[in-house]
C-alpha cells in the first residue's frame, strides 16, 4: 500500500463516514411511510384543490 499523507488519511476518514451517513439517511427516508408519495395517491379521500389563476 502506498504511503499516504496525514491529510489524505483525514480525507478518506471523512469521506467514509459521509458515505455511511448518506446511505443510512437514504435507507431511513425510503422506509419512512409518512413521506411516501405512493401513500398519497392511494388515499381515495385526498382530493387536491384545483388552483384557479385569473389572468387579466
C-alpha positions in Angstrom: 0.0 0.0 0.0 1.5 3.4 -0.9 2.3 5.9 1.7 -0.5 8.5 2.2 -0.1 11.8 3.9 -2.0 12.5 7.1 -4.2 14.9 5.1 -5.2 12.1 2.7 -6.0 9.8 5.6 -8.2 12.5 7.1 -9.9 13.0 3.8 -10.5 9.3 3.5 -11.9 9.1 7.0 -14.3 11.9 6.4 -15.3 10.5 3.0 -16.0 7.1 4.5 -18.3 8.4 7.3 -20.0 10.8 4.9 -20.9 7.9 2.7 -22.1 5.8 5.6 -24.4 8.6 6.9 -25.7 9.2 3.4 -26.6 5.6 2.9 -28.2 5.4 6.3 -30.2 8.5 5.7 -31.4 7.3 2.3 -32.5 4.0 3.8 -34.4 5.8 6.6 -36.0 8.1 4.0 -37.2 5.2 1.9 -38.5 3.3 4.9 -40.4 6.3 6.2 -44.1 5.7 5.3 -45.3 9.2 6.1 -43.2 10.8 3.4 -44.1 8.3 0.7 -45.7 9.7 -2.5 -47.4 6.4 -3.2 -49.5 6.7 0.0 -51.0 10.0 -1.1 -52.1 8.6 -4.4 -53.6 5.5 -2.7 -55.7 7.6 -0.3 -59.1 8.0 -2.0 -60.3 10.7 0.3 -57.4 13.0 -0.7 -58.6 15.5 -3.3 -56.2 18.3 -4.1 -58.0 21.5 -4.6 -57.6 22.9 -8.0 -55.8 26.2 -8.1 -57.5 28.8 -10.3 -55.5 31.6 -11.7 -57.3 34.6 -13.1 -55.1 36.4 -15.5 -56.3 39.7 -16.7 
